[in-house]
Amino acid sequence: MVNRRIGPDLKETALRLWELGWDTDLITESLCISRASIYRWRKIFEEFQTVNRPPSAPIGRPRAIIRAVMTAITEVYHNEADAYLDELVWWLAIHHDIPISRGALQKNLVSAGLTRKLLRKIARERDEEVRAEFRAIIEDHSLGLGEEYSMVAAITVEGYMSTRVIPGSFDAIEFRDYVVEQILPDTNPYPGNRSILIMDNCRIHHNPELVEMVNTAGMYSVI
C-alpha cells in the first residue's frame, strides 16, 4: 500500500465503522487503509481521545514544566476558576510554544500542587472584549443584510464532492433533494468506489424516503 497522508476524518470514520461492528477486512478494503493503521488509531484514541497523537514535548525536558510556565498556569487558574485540562494544553501551545499531552500536563500540575479538583470545567467564557470583537467581525462579514444562509457539503477521502447553499435552514426535504440530485448520481453500488454514505445523527437525516432512495441506489448508509 502506498504511503499517503490520511486526514482525521477518514481515521474517525474507520474507528466508527469498527465500533458499529464492521469486519476489519471490509473496512480496510472500503477505505483503502491497513489493519495495522486501524489498531494504531484506536490505541491513540483510547489514550488521547483524538485520532491524531498530540505533539511530543521537546526531548530531554524533565517532567516538571519550567518554573515560569508553571507560574503562568497558576495565574490562569486564578483568573478563570473553571478551566479544563484541554484549555491549558491549548494555552501552553499558543502562548508559550510548548506542545504537551494531556497526560504529561496533568502530572506536572500535580507536581506543582494543582489538584485534579481544579480541572473540572473549561473556561467557557473568554474575555468579553475579545468575544465582542469576534462577534463584530462575524457581523461585518456575514452574507447579505440580515438574511441567513445554510450550507451542506459531501466530503470524500479525496476531498469535497459537492456543496449546496440555500437561504434559511435545511429541512428533511431540502436535504433529501440535495442527496438525490448532487450525491447519488456520482456514487456506485456497494462495495464499489463511493458506495458508503455516512451521515451524523441530525434529525433531518432520519428520513425514511431518503434511506429508501439511498438503498435503491445500492449504497450502504451509516447514520
MDAnalysis code that builds the backbone (N, CA, C; Angstrom):
import MDAnalysis as mda
import numpy as np

u = mda.Universe.empty(669, n_residues=223, atom_resindex=np.repeat(np.arange(223), 3), trajectory=True)
u.add_TopologyAttr("name", ["N", "CA", "C"] * 223)
u.add_TopologyAttr("resid", np.arange(1, 224))
u.add_TopologyAttr("resname", ["MET", "VAL", "ASN", "ARG", "ARG", "ILE", "GLY", "PRO", "ASP", "LEU", "LYS", "GLU", "THR", "ALA", "LEU", "ARG", "LEU", "TRP", "GLU", "LEU", "GLY", "TRP", "ASP", "THR", "ASP", "LEU", "ILE", "THR", "GLU", "SER", "LEU", "CYS", "ILE", "SER", "ARG", "ALA", "SER", "ILE", "TYR", "ARG", "TRP", "ARG", "LYS", "ILE", "PHE", "GLU", "GLU", "PHE", "GLN", "THR", "VAL", "ASN", "ARG", "PRO", "PRO", "SER", "ALA", "PRO", "ILE", "GLY", "ARG", "PRO", "ARG", "ALA", "ILE", "ILE", "ARG", "ALA", "VAL", "MET", "THR", "ALA", "ILE", "THR", "GLU", "VAL", "TYR", "HIS", "ASN", "GLU", "ALA", "ASP", "ALA", "TYR", "LEU", "ASP", "GLU", "LEU", "VAL", "TRP", "TRP", "LEU", "ALA", "ILE", "HIS", "HIS", "ASP", "ILE", "PRO", "ILE", "SER", "ARG", "GLY", "ALA", "LEU", "GLN", "LYS", "ASN", "LEU", "VAL", "SER", "ALA", "GLY", "LEU", "THR", "ARG", "LYS", "LEU", "LEU", "ARG", "LYS", "ILE", "ALA", "ARG", "GLU", "ARG", "ASP", "GLU", "GLU", "VAL", "ARG", "ALA", "GLU", "PHE", "ARG", "ALA", "ILE", "ILE", "GLU", "ASP", "HIS", "SER", "LEU", "GLY", "LEU", "GLY", "GLU", "GLU", "TYR", "SER", "MET", "VAL", "ALA", "ALA", "ILE", "THR", "VAL", "GLU", "GLY", "TYR", "MET", "SER", "THR", "ARG", "VAL", "ILE", "PRO", "GLY", "SER", "PHE", "ASP", "ALA", "ILE", "GLU", "PHE", "ARG", "ASP", "TYR", "VAL", "VAL", "GLU", "GLN", "ILE", "LEU", "PRO", "ASP", "THR", "ASN", "PRO", "TYR", "PRO", "GLY", "ASN", "ARG", "SER", "ILE", "LEU", "ILE", "MET", "ASP", "ASN", "CYS", "ARG", "ILE", "HIS", "HIS", "ASN", "PRO", "GLU", "LEU", "VAL", "GLU", "MET", "VAL", "ASN", "THR", "ALA", "GLY", "MET", "TYR", "SER", "VAL", "ILE"])
u.atoms.positions = np.array([
    [0.849, -1.199, 0.000],
    [0.000, 0.000, 0.000],
    [0.881, 1.244, 0.000],
    [0.597, 2.175, -0.862],
    [1.403, 3.381, -0.986],
    [1.167, 4.285, 0.209],
    [2.262, 4.808, 0.793],
    [2.125, 5.711, 1.926],
    [1.446, 6.997, 1.480],
    [0.503, 7.458, 2.254],
    [-0.155, 8.715, 1.945],
    [-0.600, 9.370, 3.243],
    [-0.819, 10.652, 3.191],
    [-1.286, 11.367, 4.381],
    [-2.771, 11.112, 4.554],
    [-3.145, 10.627, 5.714],
    [-4.546, 10.312, 5.996],
    [-5.084, 11.305, 7.006],
    [-6.164, 11.995, 6.635],
    [-6.740, 13.010, 7.496],
    [-7.512, 12.421, 8.664],
    [-7.799, 13.225, 9.678],
    [-8.522, 12.734, 10.856],
    [-9.932, 12.261, 10.537],
    [-10.587, 12.844, 9.515],
    [-11.949, 12.437, 9.185],
    [-12.000, 10.975, 8.759],
    [-11.033, 10.553, 7.934],
    [-11.004, 9.167, 7.494],
    [-10.686, 8.232, 8.659],
    [-9.781, 8.660, 9.540],
    [-9.435, 7.840, 10.706],
    [-10.665, 7.656, 11.606],
    [-11.396, 8.756, 11.846],
    [-12.582, 8.675, 12.694],
    [-13.644, 7.792, 12.055],
    [-13.771, 7.867, 10.723],
    [-14.738, 7.018, 10.023],
    [-14.396, 5.550, 10.203],
    [-13.123, 5.208, 10.081],
    [-12.700, 3.820, 10.244],
    [-13.020, 3.312, 11.645],
    [-12.730, 4.126, 12.663],
    [-12.998, 3.702, 14.038],
    [-14.496, 3.593, 14.304],
    [-15.253, 4.502, 13.691],
    [-16.704, 4.442, 13.904],
    [-17.294, 3.177, 13.275],
    [-16.849, 2.826, 12.069],
    [-17.329, 1.606, 11.429],
    [-16.943, 0.377, 12.246],
    [-15.740, 0.399, 12.796],
    [-15.291, -0.721, 13.637],
    [-16.177, -0.842, 14.874],
    [-16.498, 0.329, 15.463],
    [-17.348, 0.330, 16.653],
    [-18.749, -0.172, 16.326],
    [-19.199, 0.061, 15.092],
    [-20.519, -0.395, 14.673],
    [-20.543, -1.881, 14.350],
    [-19.390, -2.532, 14.417],
    [-19.355, -3.965, 14.216],
    [-18.875, -4.426, 12.864],
    [-18.368, -3.495, 12.038],
    [-17.869, -3.886, 10.721],
    [-16.633, -4.766, 10.871],
    [-16.485, -5.709, 9.957],
    [-15.289, -6.544, 9.913],
    [-14.108, -5.689, 9.465],
    [-12.953, -5.894, 10.081],
    [-11.784, -5.071, 9.753],
    [-11.362, -5.228, 8.293],
    [-11.532, -6.426, 7.743],
    [-11.169, -6.628, 6.334],
    [-12.036, -5.778, 5.423],
    [-13.324, -5.650, 5.758],
    [-14.230, -4.843, 4.962],
    [-13.877, -3.363, 5.087],
    [-13.505, -2.942, 6.297],
    [-13.129, -1.544, 6.500],
    [-11.874, -1.204, 5.720],
    [-10.867, -2.075, 5.804],
    [-9.606, -1.797, 5.108],
    [-9.806, -1.768, 3.600],
    [-10.657, -2.648, 3.097],
    [-10.909, -2.693, 1.655],
    [-11.700, -1.476, 1.192],
    [-12.706, -1.088, 1.969],
    [-13.570, 0.024, 1.570],
    [-12.862, 1.360, 1.645],
    [-12.019, 1.535, 2.672],
    [-11.367, 2.828, 2.886],
    [-9.912, 2.846, 2.411],
    [-9.435, 1.728, 1.878],
    [-8.063, 1.641, 1.353],
    [-7.033, 1.975, 2.435],
    [-7.166, 1.319, 3.566],
    [-6.224, 1.513, 4.666],
    [-5.773, 0.146, 5.156],
    [-4.766, 0.135, 6.017],
    [-4.265, -1.134, 6.534],
    [-4.898, -1.454, 7.887],
    [-4.906, -2.748, 8.221],
    [-5.434, -3.169, 9.509],
    [-4.574, -2.609, 10.643],
    [-3.258, -2.558, 10.412],
    [-2.360, -2.035, 11.437],
    [-2.680, -0.576, 11.756],
    [-3.084, 0.180, 10.733],
    [-3.426, 1.582, 10.960],
    [-4.641, 1.709, 11.867],
    [-5.637, 0.851, 11.649],
    [-6.847, 0.900, 12.479],
    [-6.495, 0.654, 13.939],
    [-5.676, -0.374, 14.209],
    [-5.294, -0.683, 15.587],
    [-4.491, 0.468, 16.196],
    [-3.617, 1.067, 15.378],
    [-2.809, 2.168, 15.888],
    [-3.682, 3.372, 16.216],
    [-4.649, 3.725, 15.348],
    [-5.535, 4.862, 15.616],
    [-6.401, 4.595, 16.838],
    [-6.842, 3.341, 17.008],
    [-7.656, 3.001, 18.177],
    [-6.859, 3.201, 19.469],
    [-5.591, 2.796, 19.470],
    [-4.750, 2.945, 20.647],
    [-4.519, 4.421, 20.957],
    [-4.281, 5.212, 19.904],
    [-4.079, 6.652, 20.102],
    [-5.346, 7.293, 20.645],
    [-6.512, 6.889, 20.108],
    [-7.775, 7.476, 20.557],
    [-8.059, 7.135, 22.013],
    [-7.783, 5.891, 22.405],
    [-8.023, 5.488, 23.787],
    [-7.136, 6.273, 24.751],
    [-5.951, 6.664, 24.302],
    [-5.025, 7.372, 25.184],
    [-5.261, 8.878, 25.209],
    [-5.567, 9.457, 24.018],
    [-5.638, 10.913, 23.926],
    [-7.028, 11.449, 23.588],
    [-8.014, 10.547, 23.340],
    [-9.368, 10.958, 22.951],
    [-9.375, 11.727, 21.636],
    [-8.417, 11.447, 20.780],
    [-8.341, 12.011, 19.437],
    [-7.563, 11.025, 18.583],
    [-7.853, 11.015, 17.270],
    [-7.200, 10.040, 16.400],
    [-5.777, 10.431, 16.024],
    [-5.399, 11.685, 16.270],
    [-4.040, 12.134, 15.998],
    [-3.270, 12.285, 17.295],
    [-2.094, 11.718, 17.354],
    [-1.278, 11.824, 18.559],
    [-0.798, 13.270, 18.725],
    [-1.009, 13.876, 19.901],
    [-0.533, 15.243, 20.133],
    [0.980, 15.317, 20.003],
    [1.509, 16.492, 19.620],
    [2.963, 16.630, 19.518],
    [3.636, 16.326, 20.849],
    [4.766, 15.675, 20.780],
    [5.507, 15.345, 21.990],
    [6.262, 16.559, 22.499],
    [6.480, 16.573, 23.811],
    [7.276, 17.650, 24.388],
    [8.718, 17.501, 23.918],
    [9.490, 18.580, 23.906],
    [10.872, 18.513, 23.454],
    [11.656, 17.427, 24.184],
    [12.489, 16.699, 23.445],
    [13.272, 15.607, 24.014],
    [14.239, 16.150, 25.058],
    [14.334, 15.435, 26.169],
    [15.292, 15.804, 27.200],
    [14.719, 16.720, 28.264],
    [13.508, 17.247, 28.078],
    [12.942, 18.129, 29.093],
    [12.430, 17.294, 30.247],
    [12.682, 17.690, 31.488],
    [12.209, 16.931, 32.643],
    [10.694, 16.969, 32.719],
    [10.141, 16.100, 33.574],
    [8.695, 16.014, 33.685],
    [8.085, 17.325, 34.160],
    [8.729, 17.936, 35.096],
    [8.179, 19.194, 35.618],
    [8.359, 20.296, 34.586],
    [7.293, 21.017, 34.276],
    [7.391, 22.156, 33.362],
    [8.193, 23.244, 34.048],
    [8.930, 24.026, 33.267],
    [9.797, 25.069, 33.825],
    [8.996, 25.998, 34.728],
    [9.696, 26.551, 35.729],
    [9.033, 27.339, 36.770],
    [8.178, 28.467, 36.186],
    [8.689, 29.147, 35.187],
    [7.944, 30.284, 34.633],
    [6.614, 29.844, 34.056],
    [6.598, 28.704, 33.371],
    [5.361, 28.216, 32.773],
    [4.392, 27.772, 33.855],
    [4.893, 27.106, 34.902],
    [4.023, 26.689, 35.998],
    [3.394, 27.892, 36.680],
    [4.179, 28.965, 36.811],
    [3.627, 30.192, 37.395],
    [2.508, 30.737, 36.519],
    [2.732, 30.684, 35.196],
    [1.715, 31.173, 34.268],
    [0.454, 30.334, 34.361],
    [0.611, 29.003, 34.512],
    [-0.551, 28.129, 34.644],
    [-1.346, 28.489, 35.897],
    [-0.635, 28.747, 37.005],
    [-1.312, 29.125, 38.247],
    [-2.125, 30.392, 38.044],
    [-1.574, 31.334, 37.289],
    [-2.289, 32.576, 37.025],
    [-3.556, 32.320, 36.214],
    [-3.490, 31.374, 35.298],
    [-4.675, 31.044, 34.517],
    [-5.796, 30.566, 35.425],
    [-5.458, 29.722, 36.389],
    [-6.477, 29.214, 37.298],
    [-7.029, 30.310, 38.187],
    [-6.164, 31.237, 38.596],
    [-6.646, 32.333, 39.423],
    [-7.596, 33.232, 38.639],
    [-7.308, 33.435, 37.365],
    [-8.117, 34.331, 36.546],
    [-9.399, 33.669, 36.068],
    [-9.357, 32.379, 35.797],
    [-10.526, 31.653, 35.311],
    [-10.672, 30.393, 36.155],
    [-11.567, 30.462, 37.117],
    [-11.705, 29.361, 38.076],
    [-12.136, 28.066, 37.406],
    [-12.963, 28.182, 36.357],
    [-13.437, 26.990, 35.654],
    [-12.565, 26.760, 34.433],
    [-11.564, 25.933, 34.579],
    [-10.658, 25.669, 33.464],
    [-10.444, 24.181, 33.287],
    [-10.443, 23.740, 32.050],
    [-10.228, 22.344, 31.735],
    [-8.765, 22.076, 31.431],
    [-8.402, 20.822, 31.492],
    [-7.049, 20.421, 31.115],
    [-6.797, 20.747, 29.647],
    [-7.807, 20.523, 28.795],
    [-7.656, 20.838, 27.374],
    [-7.388, 22.318, 27.162],
    [-8.007, 23.162, 28.002],
    [-7.791, 24.600, 27.896],
    [-6.330, 24.938, 28.161],
    [-5.734, 24.297, 29.126],
    [-4.337, 24.572, 29.435],
    [-3.400, 24.049, 28.355],
    [-3.732, 22.894, 27.780],
    [-2.921, 22.365, 26.680],
    [-2.885, 23.377, 25.539],
    [-4.050, 23.914, 25.208],
    [-4.153, 24.932, 24.155],
    [-3.388, 26.185, 24.545],
    [-3.545, 26.622, 25.774],
    [-2.925, 27.861, 26.251],
    [-1.410, 27.773, 26.206],
    [-0.856, 26.640, 26.622],
    [0.595, 26.457, 26.604],
    [1.135, 26.443, 25.179],
    [0.390, 25.788, 24.277],
    [0.856, 25.706, 22.893],
    [0.838, 27.070, 22.219],
    [-0.213, 27.848, 22.469],
    [-0.360, 29.143, 21.804],
    [0.548, 30.202, 22.404],
    [0.577, 30.306, 23.723],
    [1.273, 31.410, 24.372],
    [2.724, 31.114, 24.724],
    [3.076, 29.839, 24.840],
    [4.453, 29.514, 25.226],
    [5.152, 28.584, 24.246],
    [4.451, 28.222, 23.165],
    [5.030, 27.331, 22.158],
    [5.542, 26.044, 22.809],
    [4.739, 25.496, 23.727],
    [5.103, 24.260, 24.430],
    [4.024, 23.217, 24.159],
    [4.253, 22.323, 23.190],
    [3.289, 21.242, 22.953],
    [3.454, 20.159, 24.013],
    [2.343, 19.728, 24.585],
    [2.402, 18.723, 25.645],
    [1.087, 17.964, 25.663],
    [1.134, 16.682, 25.957],
    [-0.079, 15.881, 26.004],
    [-0.850, 16.167, 27.287],
    [-2.121, 15.785, 27.307],
    [-2.944, 15.995, 28.497],
    [-2.383, 15.222, 29.686],
    [-1.939, 13.965, 29.410],
    [-1.418, 13.151, 30.498],
    [-0.171, 13.738, 31.131],
    [0.770, 14.188, 30.283],
    [2.010, 14.775, 30.799],
    [1.722, 16.070, 31.537],
    [0.785, 16.865, 31.025],
    [0.442, 18.121, 31.690],
    [-0.153, 17.858, 33.063],
    [-1.020, 16.858, 33.152],
    [-1.644, 16.556, 34.439],
    [-0.591, 16.175, 35.487],
    [0.401, 15.383, 35.076],
    [1.465, 15.008, 36.006],
    [2.218, 16.241, 36.505],
    [2.468, 17.191, 35.606],
    [3.172, 18.404, 36.005],
    [2.327, 19.265, 36.932],
    [1.026, 19.288, 36.685],
    [0.139, 20.070, 37.543],
    [0.115, 19.489, 38.959],
    [0.061, 18.168, 39.049],
    [0.078, 17.517, 40.359],
    [1.389, 17.828, 41.076],
    [2.496, 17.792, 40.346],
    [3.796, 18.098, 40.937],
    [3.845, 19.532, 41.448],
    [3.089, 20.412, 40.809],
    [3.080, 21.813, 41.210],
    [2.052, 22.098, 42.290],
    [1.323, 21.046, 42.729],
    [0.340, 21.247, 43.783],
    [-1.026, 21.642, 43.288],
    [-1.252, 21.564, 41.969],
    [-2.562, 21.887, 41.412],
    [-3.335, 20.587, 41.272],
    [-4.321, 20.364, 42.120],
    [-5.042, 19.091, 42.154],
    [-6.042, 18.982, 41.007],
    [-6.486, 17.753, 40.807],
    [-7.453, 17.480, 39.739],
    [-8.772, 18.206, 39.972],
    [-9.049, 18.531, 41.217],
    [-10.293, 19.227, 41.545],
    [-10.391, 20.565, 40.833],
    [-9.230, 21.162, 40.542],
    [-9.209, 22.465, 39.877],
    [-9.418, 22.362, 38.379],
    [-9.469, 21.115, 37.863],
    [-9.508, 20.937, 36.413],
    [-10.868, 20.457, 35.916],
    [-11.956, 20.749, 36.591],
    [-13.251, 20.174, 36.237],
    [-13.857, 20.765, 34.971],
    [-13.854, 22.058, 34.873],
    [-14.632, 22.685, 33.803],
    [-13.770, 23.565, 32.902],
    [-14.139, 23.629, 31.648],
    [-13.442, 24.534, 30.723],
    [-13.900, 25.960, 30.996],
    [-12.979, 26.897, 30.797],
    [-13.357, 28.293, 30.930],
    [-14.213, 28.657, 29.721],
    [-15.531, 28.556, 29.891],
    [-16.428, 28.759, 28.753],
    [-16.477, 30.217, 28.294],
    [-16.308, 31.078, 29.268],
    [-16.412, 32.497, 28.930],
    [-15.032, 33.103, 28.721],
    [-14.750, 33.531, 27.511],
    [-13.495, 34.227, 27.202],
    [-13.614, 35.692, 27.623],
    [-12.520, 36.377, 27.526],
    [-12.530, 37.802, 27.814],
    [-13.621, 38.475, 26.986],
    [-14.464, 39.260, 27.639],
    [-15.640, 39.836, 26.985],
    [-15.262, 40.722, 25.803],
    [-14.189, 41.435, 25.909],
    [-13.791, 42.309, 24.801],
    [-13.393, 41.500, 23.573],
    [-12.689, 40.394, 23.780],
    [-12.277, 39.538, 22.671],
    [-13.498, 38.938, 21.991],
    [-14.455, 38.443, 22.808],
    [-15.651, 37.848, 22.241],
    [-16.494, 38.872, 21.498],
    [-16.564, 40.105, 22.046],
    [-17.320, 41.159, 21.387],
    [-16.690, 41.526, 20.046],
    [-15.362, 41.569, 20.024],
    [-14.661, 41.875, 18.777],
    [-14.898, 40.789, 17.736],
    [-14.893, 39.537, 18.189],
    [-15.137, 38.429, 17.276],
    [-16.550, 38.508, 16.697],
    [-17.533, 38.792, 17.534],
    [-18.910, 38.910, 17.049],
    [-19.038, 40.039, 16.049],
    [-18.333, 41.150, 16.287],
    [-18.398, 42.280, 15.377],
    [-17.823, 41.909, 14.009],
    [-16.731, 41.147, 14.019],
    [-16.125, 40.726, 12.750],
    [-17.081, 39.837, 11.980],
    [-17.725, 38.902, 12.691],
    [-18.667, 38.000, 12.034],
    [-19.836, 38.780, 11.446],
    [-20.346, 39.732, 12.190],
    [-21.483, 40.515, 11.709],
    [-21.101, 41.346, 10.494],
    [-19.875, 41.909, 10.493],
    [-19.433, 42.736, 9.367],
    [-19.233, 41.934, 8.094],
    [-18.933, 40.627, 8.244],
    [-18.632, 39.806, 7.082],
    [-19.721, 38.770, 6.796],
    [-20.859, 38.906, 7.435],
    [-21.935, 37.949, 7.205],
    [-22.529, 38.148, 5.819],
    [-23.125, 37.067, 5.260],
    [-23.729, 37.138, 3.943],
    [-25.028, 37.926, 3.998],
    [-25.244, 38.789, 2.989],
    [-26.488, 39.519, 2.890],
    [-26.644, 40.553, 3.980],
    [-27.838, 41.099, 4.078],
    [-28.164, 42.108, 5.082],
    [-29.207, 41.515, 6.010],
    [-28.785, 40.736, 6.961],
    [-29.701, 40.135, 7.910],
    [-30.254, 38.794, 7.464],
    [-30.014, 38.389, 6.206],
    [-30.530, 37.117, 5.726],
    [-29.540, 36.006, 6.034],
    [-30.034, 34.898, 6.573],
    [-29.188, 33.785, 6.950],
    [-29.157, 32.734, 5.851],
    [-28.009, 32.075, 5.726],
    [-27.827, 31.018, 4.745],
    [-27.317, 29.758, 5.441],
    [-27.583, 28.624, 4.824],
    [-27.064, 27.350, 5.315],
    [-26.348, 26.644, 4.178],
    [-25.292, 25.907, 4.533],
    [-24.540, 25.158, 3.533],
    [-24.405, 23.710, 3.969],
    [-24.500, 22.806, 3.016],
    [-24.262, 21.393, 3.258],
    [-23.237, 20.928, 2.242],
    [-22.400, 19.978, 2.632],
    [-21.349, 19.512, 1.736],
    [-21.157, 18.011, 1.888],
    [-20.749, 17.384, 0.806],
    [-20.378, 15.961, 0.820],
    [-18.869, 15.878, 0.651],
    [-18.208, 15.151, 1.554],
    [-16.757, 15.066, 1.545],
    [-16.338, 13.608, 1.419],
    [-15.416, 13.338, 0.508],
    [-14.862, 12.008, 0.336],
    [-13.415, 12.011, 0.822],
    [-12.766, 10.869, 0.766],
    [-11.365, 10.805, 1.184],
    [-10.477, 11.599, 0.234],
    [-10.987, 11.901, -0.974],
    [-10.203, 12.697, -1.916],
    [-10.459, 14.195, -1.780],
    [-11.509, 14.584, -1.065],
    [-11.840, 15.999, -0.924],
    [-13.335, 16.223, -1.085],
    [-13.721, 17.484, -1.339],
    [-15.133, 17.821, -1.471],
    [-15.721, 17.188, -2.731],
    [-16.928, 16.657, -2.574],
    [-17.634, 16.042, -3.690],
    [-18.672, 17.009, -4.266],
    [-19.395, 17.687, -3.369],
    [-20.384, 18.676, -3.803],
    [-20.805, 19.523, -2.618],
    [-21.377, 20.692, -2.904],
    [-21.902, 21.569, -1.862],
    [-23.205, 22.201, -2.341],
    [-23.986, 22.687, -1.401],
    [-25.202, 23.432, -1.746],
    [-25.451, 24.467, -0.667],
    [-25.774, 25.685, -1.083],
    [-26.082, 26.787, -0.169],
    [-27.499, 27.257, -0.452],
    [-28.277, 27.415, 0.619],
    [-29.659, 27.875, 0.457],
    [-29.955, 28.959, 1.488],
    [-30.906, 29.851, 1.215],
    [-31.355, 30.811, 2.232],
    [-32.074, 30.058, 3.353],
    [-31.898, 30.500, 4.590],
    [-32.566, 29.845, 5.700],
    [-31.881, 28.563, 6.102],
    [-32.676, 27.588, 6.541],
    [-32.127, 26.329, 7.054],
    [-32.580, 25.147, 6.207],
    [-31.790, 24.084, 6.235],
    [-32.155, 22.851, 5.555],
    [-33.211, 22.110, 6.371],
    [-34.209, 21.587, 5.685],
    [-35.147, 20.671, 6.320],
    [-34.972, 19.297, 5.664],
    [-35.797, 18.337, 6.064],
    [-35.641, 16.981, 5.556],
    [-35.803, 16.921, 4.042],
    [-36.724, 17.727, 3.496],
    [-36.975, 17.709, 2.051],
    [-35.792, 18.310, 1.297],
    [-35.304, 19.458, 1.785],
    [-34.158, 20.110, 1.135],
    [-32.943, 19.187, 1.144],
    [-32.714, 18.531, 2.277],
    [-31.554, 17.657, 2.372],
    [-31.721, 16.432, 1.479],
    [-32.933, 15.889, 1.424],
    [-33.194, 14.752, 0.539],
    [-32.914, 15.113, -0.914],
    [-33.399, 16.291, -1.339],
    [-33.186, 16.724, -2.717],
    [-31.702, 16.893, -3.018],
    [-30.962, 17.409, -2.039],
    [-29.522, 17.585, -2.242],
    [-28.834, 16.242, -2.461],
    [-29.148, 15.267, -1.620],
    [-28.528, 13.946, -1.744],
    [-28.888, 13.308, -3.081],
    [-30.167, 13.374, -3.444],
    [-30.634, 12.723, -4.669],
    [-30.065, 13.393, -5.915],
    [-29.990, 14.718, -5.901],
    [-29.583, 15.456, -7.092],
    [-28.068, 15.616, -7.236],
    [-27.337, 15.683, -6.103],
    [-25.916, 16.014, -6.205],
    [-24.973, 14.939, -5.668],
    [-25.488, 13.960, -4.963],
    [-24.611, 12.925, -4.424],
    [-24.812, 11.584, -5.124],
    [-26.052, 11.102, -5.146],
    [-26.311, 9.782, -5.704],
    [-25.840, 9.617, -7.152],
    [-25.981, 10.664, -8.022],
    [-25.513, 10.476, -9.405],
    [-24.018, 10.171, -9.511],
    [-23.230, 10.533, -8.516],
    [-21.780, 10.323, -8.568],
    [-21.319, 9.180, -7.668],
    [-22.245, 8.299, -7.292],
    [-21.890, 7.169, -6.423],
    [-22.068, 5.861, -7.179],
    [-21.695, 4.776, -6.522],
    [-21.797, 3.446, -7.123],
    [-22.405, 2.476, -6.119],
    [-22.965, 1.374, -6.616],
    [-23.492, 0.352, -5.700],
    [-22.375, -0.217, -4.839],
    [-22.709, -0.566, -3.613],
    [-21.759, -1.163, -2.684],
    [-21.324, -2.535, -3.205],
    [-20.031, -2.905, -3.143],
    [-18.928, -2.224, -2.439],
    [-18.014, -1.426, -3.361],
    [-18.555, -0.811, -4.367],
    [-17.730, -0.058, -5.296],
    [-17.209, 1.229, -4.707],
    [-16.469, 1.993, -5.509],
    [-15.951, 3.288, -5.079],
    [-17.113, 4.250, -4.825],
    [-17.000, 5.027, -3.767],
    [-18.068, 5.954, -3.372],
    [-19.404, 5.219, -3.203],
    [-19.394, 4.177, -2.417],
    [-20.617, 3.390, -2.221],
    [-21.094, 3.385, -0.773],
    [-20.396, 4.135, 0.106],
    [-20.787, 4.211, 1.518],
    [-21.129, 5.667, 1.850],
    [-22.329, 5.902, 2.338],
    [-22.772, 7.241, 2.707],
    [-22.875, 7.319, 4.231],
    [-22.036, 8.169, 4.836],
    [-22.019, 8.317, 6.290],
    [-22.571, 9.694, 6.654],
    [-23.609, 9.722, 7.494],
    [-24.231, 10.965, 7.937],
    [-24.274, 10.973, 9.460],
    [-24.255, 12.168, 10.053],
    [-24.346, 12.231, 11.502],
    [-25.797, 12.036, 11.932],
    [-26.038, 12.183, 13.236],
    [-27.347, 11.838, 13.792],
    [-28.327, 13.008, 13.765],
    [-28.174, 13.906, 12.803],
    [-29.078, 15.059, 12.688],
    [-30.497, 14.582, 12.364],
    [-31.492, 15.291, 12.894],
    [-32.889, 14.860, 12.742],
    [-33.300, 14.768, 11.272],
    [-32.873, 15.714, 10.445],
    [-33.329, 15.720, 9.048],
    [-32.711, 14.573, 8.245],
    [-31.709, 13.905, 8.811],
    [-31.112, 12.764, 8.113],
    [-31.953, 11.502, 8.288],
    [-32.802, 11.483, 9.311],
    [-33.637, 10.306, 9.581],
    [-34.927, 10.431, 8.772],
    [-34.774, 10.342, 7.480],
    [-35.892, 10.470, 6.550],
    [-36.063, 9.131, 5.837],
    [-37.156, 8.393, 6.131],
    [-37.347, 7.067, 5.517],
    [-37.281, 7.110, 3.994],
    [-37.806, 8.182, 3.395],
    [-37.783, 8.291, 1.938],
    [-36.346, 8.404, 1.431],
    [-35.523, 9.179, 2.153],
    [-34.115, 9.317, 1.771],
    [-33.386, 7.989, 1.905],
    [-33.617, 7.288, 3.015],
    [-32.965, 5.995, 3.231],
    [-33.339, 5.017, 2.122],
    [-34.611, 5.027, 1.724],
    [-35.064, 4.122, 0.668],
    [-34.379, 4.447, -0.653],
    [-34.230, 5.733, -0.955],
    [-33.573, 6.134, -2.205],
    [-32.103, 5.733, -2.214],
    [-31.443, 5.901, -1.053],
    [-30.036, 5.505, -0.955],
    [-29.895, 4.002, -1.125],
    [-30.785, 3.249, -0.483],
    [-30.736, 1.790, -0.608],
    [-31.043, 1.345, -2.031],
    [-31.972, 2.014, -2.688],
    [-32.316, 1.679, -4.067],
    [-31.122, 1.891, -4.992],
    [-30.311, 2.892, -4.667],
    [-29.110, 3.165, -5.461],
    [-28.008, 2.145, -5.199],
    [-28.243, 1.266, -4.222],
    [-27.267, 0.219, -3.927],
    [-26.176, 0.627, -2.976],
    [-26.328, 1.816, -2.363],
    [-25.300, 2.290, -1.444],
    [-25.515, 1.718, -0.050],
    [-24.453, 1.790, 0.768],
    [-24.519, 1.402, 2.178],
    [-24.512, 2.680, 2.995],
    [-25.559, 2.911, 3.775],
    [-25.659, 4.150, 4.545],
    [-25.438, 3.883, 6.021],
    [-24.751, 4.837, 6.685],
    [-24.487, 4.771, 8.116],
    [-24.919, 6.091, 8.726],
    [-25.838, 6.050, 9.692],
    [-26.293, 7.264, 10.377],
    [-26.005, 7.121, 11.852],
])
